[in-house]
Amino acid sequence: MCRVRPLENPENGLPVLWAFCRGAAKKARTAKKAKIKRQILKRISIFADGKFEDGGVKYNKWTAWLVQSGRVASRCSGAGRSERADTVDRARSHDMTSGSIWRSLLGFSIPIMISNLVQSTYNAVDMLFVGRFTGTESLAAVSVCGPILNVMIITLSGMSAGVLVVISGLLGAGDIKQAQDAAHTSVALYALMAAVMTVLGLLFVPQILRLVQTPAAAMPEAKRYLYTVFAGTVFTFGYNLIGALQRGLGNAAASMSFVIISSAANIALDAVFIVWLGMGAFGAALGTVLSQVAAFVIGTVQFARGGAALRLSARAVRFHKKHLKNILLFGVPTALNEVMVNLAMLTVSGVANSFGLASSAAYGVGSRINSLAIFTDGAMNQTMSAYASQNIGAGRQKRALEGLWKAII
């Protein structure tokens, strides 16, 4: 029903009346659409809070039906569809901008602590098997190579911090398209870094080992170990990148799962190659590389099929100048800081190596124990990077600061 006001020109009354009723009907339809959109977005907010869990994503049955059937898109305008996508993607990215701060921090940091603890066992497990079932030369070779590889891993960890900060910030702001561009830039950057590291590593293995004063008796085994690990650098970089992207999405538990699987594979392969086949340091290196291949494959499949907010495509992998600049801005200082510390440790390792096989092997064992003692530090750094980036990106600086104080406690 429409209300008609007195007409100033009765001769044109019918067209004016028709136009007025048509405008009223349009307003009614707009109000109805707005009401429907509010109801749908209210239900999708339940999706973000999470009531049920299926496939790692939390939602209730009504929201799952609503999202999967596509009725949001059909019942809302283009703007409503964009809001729906942003809300759903934010939920899939494990939103840390709402809810309990303690739950966000602990839920993210504990899986990373477990991942760091498990990951630090790679070289330690190699040393355990080599030291138990082979000679001192093989143990010294693995001990010498540990600090060298740590420099590479720490560099990766620093660059991963840049990826985590950039992607978390963009997801916190709800900019999924830019987050995907940043992820594709990260893939291109890691591919380039892996290629450079592989070539340089394979070319300069003898020079690197002489630089750290590797004992002559351990040199052949150390060469075989480093050549094998450098040949598999692309998988090491790839598996660390998948972990960084998962943590950027706020999903630390996903990255933890394939790290655990990889470590279990490493133990099994060490038992086969070292105990059964007697391959010494080379067997330890081969087991490490193959386990990281497994981690990379599992992580890639999990990332592709896990309903993540980021959808990667090989065709879209390229450098985006703005995102590359930001990743390097956050990643390079972190990497340099960690690398300088590990280079100092590498210098100490060189001094220990100069005293012979026994000293070299003993120092390697001690450094592995030390690495187990500091794994919580890196976990809290990554937790606060992801938490603060998401909240600052969402414009919730006060919540980010509250999280910082609670993390310090």
C-alpha positions as a Python dict, from the first residue, in 0.01 Angstrom:
ca = {
    (1, 'M'): (0, 0, 0),
    (2, 'C'): (134, 342, -90),
    (3, 'R'): (24, 677, 45),
    (4, 'V'): (-59, 939, -222),
    (5, 'R'): (-21, 1309, -154),
    (6, 'P'): (-240, 1574, -334),
    (7, 'L'): (-124, 1634, -689),
    (8, 'E'): (-41, 1986, -808),
    (9, 'N'): (-120, 1894, -1170),
    (10, 'P'): (-425, 1666, -1192),
    (11, 'E'): (-376, 1617, -1568),
    (12, 'N'): (-50, 1432, -1507),
    (13, 'G'): (-181, 1249, -1200),
    (14, 'L'): (-163, 892, -1330),
    (15, 'P'): (209, 901, -1434),
    (16, 'V'): (308, 1069, -1109),
    (17, 'L'): (108, 822, -904),
    (18, 'W'): (268, 531, -1092),
    (19, 'A'): (620, 669, -1038),
    (20, 'F'): (556, 724, -668),
    (21, 'C'): (424, 368, -615),
    (22, 'R'): (711, 224, -813),
    (23, 'G'): (962, 410, -592),
    (24, 'A'): (789, 285, -278),
    (25, 'A'): (799, -74, -406),
    (26, 'K'): (1171, -39, -483),
    (27, 'K'): (1237, 87, -130),
    (28, 'A'): (1044, -209, 11),
    (29, 'R'): (1249, -455, -193),
    (30, 'T'): (1574, -285, -81),
    (31, 'A'): (1468, -302, 284),
    (32, 'K'): (1378, -671, 246),
    (33, 'K'): (1719, -746, 90),
    (34, 'A'): (1895, -559, 372),
    (35, 'K'): (1700, -759, 631),
    (36, 'I'): (1788, -1088, 460),
    (37, 'K'): (2154, -986, 441),
    (38, 'R'): (2161, -897, 811),
    (39, 'Q'): (2010, -1235, 900),
    (40, 'I'): (2259, -1422, 683),
    (41, 'L'): (2562, -1231, 811),
    (42, 'K'): (2441, -1290, 1166),
    (43, 'R'): (2448, -1664, 1100),
    (44, 'I'): (2787, -1640, 935),
    (45, 'S'): (2917, -1467, 1249),
    (46, 'I'): (2841, -1797, 1423),
    (47, 'F'): (3069, -1957, 1163),
    (48, 'A'): (3353, -1729, 1279),
    (49, 'D'): (3296, -1812, 1644),
    (50, 'G'): (3278, -2185, 1573),
    (51, 'K'): (3027, -2427, 1717),
    (52, 'F'): (3108, -2747, 1532),
    (53, 'E'): (3423, -2871, 1361),
    (54, 'D'): (3458, -3059, 1034),
    (55, 'G'): (3781, -3093, 838),
    (56, 'G'): (3959, -2848, 1065),
    (57, 'V'): (3701, -2571, 1004),
    (58, 'K'): (3453, -2480, 1276),
    (59, 'Y'): (3090, -2400, 1190),
    (60, 'N'): (2734, -2496, 1273),
    (61, 'K'): (2517, -2706, 1043),
    (62, 'W'): (2297, -2418, 926),
    (63, 'T'): (2594, -2204, 824),
    (64, 'A'): (2760, -2496, 646),
    (65, 'W'): (2444, -2554, 442),
    (66, 'L'): (2414, -2182, 372),
    (67, 'V'): (2773, -2146, 254),
    (68, 'Q'): (2789, -2468, 52),
    (69, 'S'): (2456, -2419, -126),
    (70, 'G'): (2559, -2073, -242),
    (71, 'R'): (2232, -1916, -120),
    (72, 'V'): (2419, -1620, 23),
    (73, 'A'): (2531, -1524, -325),
    (74, 'S'): (2189, -1575, -478),
    (75, 'R'): (1997, -1382, -213),
    (76, 'C'): (2233, -1087, -170),
    (77, 'S'): (2373, -820, -394),
    (78, 'G'): (2738, -807, -508),
    (79, 'A'): (2837, -609, -198),
    (80, 'G'): (2672, -866, 26),
    (81, 'R'): (2853, -1146, -154),
    (82, 'S'): (3188, -973, -93),
    (83, 'E'): (3111, -933, 278),
    (84, 'R'): (3014, -1299, 298),
    (85, 'A'): (3339, -1408, 132),
    (86, 'D'): (3548, -1190, 362),
    (87, 'T'): (3367, -1324, 670),
    (88, 'V'): (3402, -1687, 569),
    (89, 'D'): (3767, -1647, 466),
    (90, 'R'): (3845, -1469, 791),
    (91, 'A'): (3694, -1766, 978),
    (92, 'R'): (3895, -2013, 774),
    (93, 'S'): (4211, -1817, 849),
    (94, 'H'): (4167, -1878, 1224),
    (95, 'D'): (4077, -1523, 1322),
    (96, 'M'): (4267, -1388, 1625),
    (97, 'T'): (4097, -1047, 1623),
    (98, 'S'): (3810, -1155, 1848),
    (99, 'G'): (3738, -1385, 2138),
    (100, 'S'): (3965, -1475, 2427),
    (101, 'I'): (4318, -1333, 2397),
    (102, 'W'): (4463, -1613, 2610),
    (103, 'R'): (4300, -1876, 2391),
    (104, 'S'): (4436, -1709, 2076),
    (105, 'L'): (4791, -1688, 2214),
    (106, 'L'): (4806, -2036, 2366),
    (107, 'G'): (4623, -2199, 2077),
    (108, 'F'): (4882, -2060, 1838),
    (109, 'S'): (5201, -2080, 2045),
    (110, 'I'): (5171, -2437, 2180),
    (111, 'P'): (5163, -2602, 1833),
    (112, 'I'): (5462, -2390, 1730),
    (113, 'M'): (5653, -2490, 2043),
    (114, 'I'): (5586, -2853, 1963),
    (115, 'S'): (5687, -2797, 1600),
    (116, 'N'): (6012, -2625, 1699),
    (117, 'L'): (6092, -2895, 1952),
    (118, 'V'): (6028, -3171, 1698),
    (119, 'Q'): (6212, -2990, 1419),
    (120, 'S'): (6519, -2942, 1637),
    (121, 'T'): (6543, -3320, 1666),
    (122, 'Y'): (6635, -3365, 1297),
    (123, 'N'): (7009, -3325, 1344),
    (124, 'A'): (6993, -3463, 1699),
    (125, 'V'): (6833, -3788, 1576),
    (126, 'D'): (7095, -3812, 1302),
    (127, 'M'): (7369, -3775, 1564),
    (128, 'L'): (7200, -4029, 1792),
    (129, 'F'): (7190, -4299, 1527),
    (130, 'V'): (7531, -4215, 1381),
    (131, 'G'): (7695, -4200, 1724),
    (132, 'R'): (7537, -4528, 1836),
    (133, 'F'): (7588, -4737, 1523),
    (134, 'T'): (7890, -4588, 1339),
    (135, 'G'): (8234, -4451, 1418),
    (136, 'T'): (8363, -4123, 1553),
    (137, 'E'): (8437, -3995, 1199),
    (138, 'S'): (8071, -4010, 1099),
    (139, 'L'): (7957, -3851, 1427),
    (140, 'A'): (8208, -3567, 1383),
    (141, 'A'): (8091, -3517, 1025),
    (142, 'V'): (7727, -3477, 1131),
    (143, 'S'): (7833, -3252, 1421),
    (144, 'V'): (8030, -3025, 1188),
    (145, 'C'): (7744, -2996, 938),
    (146, 'G'): (7479, -2916, 1200),
    (147, 'P'): (7581, -2551, 1265),
    (148, 'I'): (7631, -2493, 891),
    (149, 'L'): (7278, -2607, 816),
    (150, 'N'): (7146, -2407, 1109),
    (151, 'V'): (7255, -2087, 931),
    (152, 'M'): (7037, -2184, 635),
    (153, 'I'): (6742, -2283, 854),
    (154, 'I'): (6767, -1963, 1058),
    (155, 'T'): (6772, -1756, 738),
    (156, 'L'): (6454, -1935, 633),
    (157, 'S'): (6301, -1872, 973),
    (158, 'G'): (6373, -1500, 945),
    (159, 'M'): (6220, -1475, 598),
    (160, 'S'): (5923, -1678, 721),
    (161, 'A'): (5864, -1407, 982),
    (162, 'G'): (5829, -1156, 699),
    (163, 'V'): (5578, -1379, 518),
    (164, 'L'): (5383, -1436, 839),
    (165, 'V'): (5361, -1065, 928),
    (166, 'V'): (5255, -950, 580),
    (167, 'I'): (4991, -1219, 523),
    (168, 'S'): (4851, -1195, 878),
    (169, 'G'): (4817, -818, 844),
    (170, 'L'): (4634, -843, 511),
    (171, 'L'): (4400, -1114, 640),
    (172, 'G'): (4332, -908, 951),
    (173, 'A'): (4229, -620, 724),
    (174, 'G'): (4004, -859, 529),
    (175, 'D'): (4195, -808, 204),
    (176, 'I'): (4199, -1165, 72),
    (177, 'K'): (4304, -1069, -282),
    (178, 'Q'): (4615, -885, -160),
    (179, 'A'): (4694, -1170, 80),
    (180, 'Q'): (4689, -1412, -213),
    (181, 'D'): (4920, -1183, -412),
    (182, 'A'): (5156, -1174, -113),
    (183, 'A'): (5148, -1554, -90),
    (184, 'H'): (5232, -1588, -460),
    (185, 'T'): (5517, -1341, -412),
    (186, 'S'): (5643, -1556, -123),
    (187, 'V'): (5642, -1865, -343),
    (188, 'A'): (5843, -1684, -611),
    (189, 'L'): (6089, -1550, -352),
    (190, 'Y'): (6144, -1889, -189),
    (191, 'A'): (6189, -2058, -526),
    (192, 'L'): (6460, -1805, -616),
    (193, 'M'): (6628, -1842, -276),
    (194, 'A'): (6620, -2223, -303),
    (195, 'A'): (6780, -2214, -648),
    (196, 'V'): (7057, -1978, -535),
    (197, 'M'): (7123, -2175, -215),
    (198, 'T'): (7135, -2506, -403),
    (199, 'V'): (7385, -2381, -661),
    (200, 'L'): (7610, -2203, -410),
    (201, 'G'): (7595, -2490, -164),
    (202, 'L'): (7690, -2757, -416),
    (203, 'L'): (7970, -2541, -559),
    (204, 'F'): (8134, -2445, -230),
    (205, 'V'): (8095, -2749, -1),
    (206, 'P'): (8474, -2813, 29),
    (207, 'Q'): (8549, -2447, 96),
    (208, 'I'): (8277, -2424, 363),
    (209, 'L'): (8406, -2731, 543),
    (210, 'R'): (8763, -2603, 538),
    (211, 'L'): (8644, -2267, 667),
    (212, 'V'): (8500, -2431, 981),
    (213, 'Q'): (8819, -2636, 1025),
    (214, 'T'): (8663, -2977, 972),
    (215, 'P'): (8895, -3254, 1096),
    (216, 'A'): (9064, -3430, 804),
    (217, 'A'): (8939, -3772, 911),
    (218, 'A'): (8577, -3650, 903),
    (219, 'M'): (8606, -3456, 574),
    (220, 'P'): (8485, -3732, 333),
    (221, 'E'): (8173, -3809, 539),
    (222, 'A'): (8102, -3439, 595),
    (223, 'K'): (8120, -3373, 219),
    (224, 'R'): (7873, -3650, 142),
    (225, 'Y'): (7639, -3521, 413),
    (226, 'L'): (7641, -3160, 289),
    (227, 'Y'): (7616, -3250, -80),
    (228, 'T'): (7307, -3459, -8),
    (229, 'V'): (7137, -3194, 205),
    (230, 'F'): (7210, -2912, -41),
    (231, 'A'): (7071, -3125, -326),
    (232, 'G'): (6739, -3135, -139),
    (233, 'T'): (6733, -2763, -53),
    (234, 'V'): (6424, -2697, -265),
    (235, 'F'): (6217, -2930, -44),
    (236, 'T'): (6356, -2774, 274),
    (237, 'F'): (6256, -2429, 151),
    (238, 'G'): (5918, -2549, 24),
    (239, 'Y'): (5824, -2722, 346),
    (240, 'N'): (5923, -2416, 552),
    (241, 'L'): (5721, -2190, 321),
    (242, 'I'): (5407, -2403, 359),
    (243, 'G'): (5453, -2381, 736),
    (244, 'A'): (5493, -2002, 717),
    (245, 'L'): (5175, -1968, 509),
    (246, 'Q'): (4980, -2188, 751),
    (247, 'R'): (5100, -1980, 1045),
    (248, 'G'): (5018, -1662, 852),
    (249, 'L'): (4662, -1793, 834),
    (250, 'G'): (4674, -1843, 1211),
    (251, 'N'): (4666, -2222, 1170),
    (252, 'A'): (4974, -2335, 1362),
    (253, 'A'): (4823, -2677, 1433),
    (254, 'A'): (4824, -2767, 1062),
    (255, 'S'): (5196, -2693, 1024),
    (256, 'M'): (5265, -2889, 1343),
    (257, 'S'): (5099, -3202, 1207),
    (258, 'F'): (5320, -3245, 902),
    (259, 'V'): (5634, -3153, 1100),
    (260, 'I'): (5555, -3442, 1335),
    (261, 'I'): (5495, -3677, 1041),
    (262, 'S'): (5823, -3563, 882),
    (263, 'S'): (6018, -3623, 1203),
    (264, 'A'): (5867, -3969, 1244),
    (265, 'A'): (5969, -4046, 886),
    (266, 'N'): (6321, -3918, 959),
    (267, 'I'): (6358, -4155, 1256),
    (268, 'A'): (6231, -4450, 1052),
    (269, 'L'): (6459, -4372, 757),
    (270, 'D'): (6762, -4324, 985),
    (271, 'A'): (6696, -4668, 1128),
    (272, 'V'): (6685, -4815, 777),
    (273, 'F'): (6980, -4630, 624),
    (274, 'I'): (7214, -4623, 924),
    (275, 'V'): (7130, -4933, 1131),
    (276, 'W'): (7023, -5175, 859),
    (277, 'L'): (7219, -5055, 552),
    (278, 'G'): (7519, -4908, 740),
    (279, 'M'): (7534, -4591, 524),
    (280, 'G'): (7677, -4368, 799),
    (281, 'A'): (7655, -3989, 766),
    (282, 'F'): (7531, -4016, 407),
    (283, 'G'): (7239, -4230, 525),
    (284, 'A'): (7153, -3969, 790),
    (285, 'A'): (7152, -3693, 528),
    (286, 'L'): (6944, -3901, 287),
    (287, 'G'): (6689, -3976, 559),
    (288, 'T'): (6663, -3605, 643),
    (289, 'V'): (6607, -3502, 280),
    (290, 'L'): (6348, -3773, 210),
    (291, 'S'): (6156, -3689, 528),
    (292, 'Q'): (6145, -3325, 422),
    (293, 'V'): (6019, -3430, 79),
    (294, 'A'): (5738, -3611, 261),
    (295, 'A'): (5669, -3302, 475),
    (296, 'F'): (5656, -3080, 167),
    (297, 'V'): (5415, -3309, -18),
    (298, 'I'): (5189, -3358, 285),
    (299, 'G'): (5191, -2985, 364),
    (300, 'T'): (5109, -2891, 5),
    (301, 'V'): (4818, -3136, -13),
    (302, 'Q'): (4691, -3029, 327),
    (303, 'F'): (4712, -2662, 230),
    (304, 'A'): (4532, -2721, -102),
    (305, 'R'): (4251, -2937, 40),
    (306, 'G'): (4211, -2784, 383),
    (307, 'G'): (3969, -2508, 280),
    (308, 'A'): (4227, -2235, 350),
    (309, 'A'): (4143, -1872, 282),
    (310, 'L'): (4440, -1846, 44),
    (311, 'R'): (4403, -2022, -289),
    (312, 'L'): (4734, -2056, -469),
    (313, 'S'): (4787, -2114, -839),
    (314, 'A'): (5113, -2194, -1019),
    (315, 'R'): (5015, -1955, -1298),
    (316, 'A'): (4979, -1668, -1052),
    (317, 'V'): (5326, -1709, -899),
    (318, 'R'): (5513, -1387, -963),
    (319, 'F'): (5675, -1098, -778),
    (320, 'H'): (5444, -820, -666),
    (321, 'K'): (5670, -527, -590),
    (322, 'K'): (5472, -391, -295),
    (323, 'H'): (5446, -727, -119),
    (324, 'L'): (5806, -824, -195),
    (325, 'K'): (5921, -498, -38),
    (326, 'N'): (5716, -559, 276),
    (327, 'I'): (5828, -923, 313),
    (328, 'L'): (6191, -820, 282),
    (329, 'L'): (6137, -523, 514),
    (330, 'F'): (6019, -753, 794),
    (331, 'G'): (6209, -1069, 702),
    (332, 'V'): (6563, -950, 626),
    (333, 'P'): (6631, -775, 963),
    (334, 'T'): (6498, -1079, 1150),
    (335, 'A'): (6704, -1316, 937),
    (336, 'L'): (7021, -1105, 976),
    (337, 'N'): (6979, -1090, 1353),
    (338, 'E'): (6947, -1469, 1378),
    (339, 'V'): (7223, -1534, 1123),
    (340, 'M'): (7472, -1315, 1312),
    (341, 'V'): (7408, -1513, 1631),
    (342, 'N'): (7449, -1844, 1448),
    (343, 'L'): (7763, -1728, 1268),
    (344, 'A'): (7912, -1660, 1610),
    (345, 'M'): (7816, -2013, 1712),
    (346, 'L'): (7967, -2142, 1388),
    (347, 'T'): (8294, -1969, 1479),
    (348, 'V'): (8293, -2143, 1817),
    (349, 'S'): (8224, -2469, 1633),
    (350, 'G'): (8531, -2406, 1416),
    (351, 'V'): (8745, -2363, 1725),
    (352, 'A'): (8612, -2691, 1868),
    (353, 'N'): (8673, -2867, 1537),
    (354, 'S'): (9038, -2760, 1542),
    (355, 'F'): (9100, -2981, 1848),
    (356, 'G'): (9017, -3303, 1663),
    (357, 'L'): (8742, -3559, 1621),
    (358, 'A'): (8649, -3607, 1986),
    (359, 'S'): (8614, -3233, 2056),
    (360, 'S'): (8416, -3180, 1736),
    (361, 'A'): (8174, -3461, 1818),
    (362, 'A'): (8134, -3345, 2180),
    (363, 'Y'): (8061, -2987, 2077),
    (364, 'G'): (7799, -3107, 1829),
    (365, 'V'): (7617, -3303, 2097),
    (366, 'G'): (7625, -3005, 2335),
    (367, 'S'): (7490, -2764, 2072),
    (368, 'R'): (7194, -2997, 2003),
    (369, 'I'): (7106, -2999, 2373),
    (370, 'N'): (7129, -2618, 2379),
    (371, 'S'): (6892, -2588, 2083),
    (372, 'L'): (6632, -2791, 2271),
    (373, 'A'): (6650, -2546, 2561),
    (374, 'I'): (6555, -2234, 2361),
    (375, 'F'): (6272, -2359, 2137),
    (376, 'T'): (6002, -2166, 2330),
    (377, 'D'): (6157, -1828, 2248),
    (378, 'G'): (6105, -1859, 1874),
    (379, 'A'): (5752, -1988, 1926),
    (380, 'M'): (5643, -1680, 2122),
    (381, 'N'): (5806, -1450, 1866),
    (382, 'Q'): (5606, -1609, 1584),
    (383, 'T'): (5289, -1608, 1793),
    (384, 'M'): (5306, -1237, 1863),
    (385, 'S'): (5399, -1162, 1501),
    (386, 'A'): (5082, -1333, 1375),
    (387, 'Y'): (4859, -1203, 1656),
    (388, 'A'): (4973, -843, 1638),
    (389, 'S'): (4967, -836, 1257),
    (390, 'Q'): (4609, -961, 1238),
    (391, 'N'): (4483, -718, 1500),
    (392, 'I'): (4672, -416, 1367),
    (393, 'G'): (4550, -501, 1016),
    (394, 'A'): (4194, -509, 1152),
    (395, 'G'): (4246, -173, 1325),
    (396, 'R'): (4244, -321, 1676),
    (397, 'Q'): (4566, -179, 1813),
    (398, 'K'): (4438, -185, 2172),
    (399, 'R'): (4374, -560, 2152),
    (400, 'A'): (4720, -611, 2000),
    (401, 'L'): (4879, -427, 2295),
    (402, 'E'): (4677, -630, 2545),
    (403, 'G'): (4803, -945, 2378),
    (404, 'L'): (5162, -825, 2406),
    (405, 'W'): (5134, -773, 2782),
    (406, 'K'): (4975, -1115, 2828),
    (407, 'A'): (5245, -1278, 2617),
    (408, 'I'): (5512, -1116, 2837),
    (409, 'I'): (5340, -1257, 3145),
}
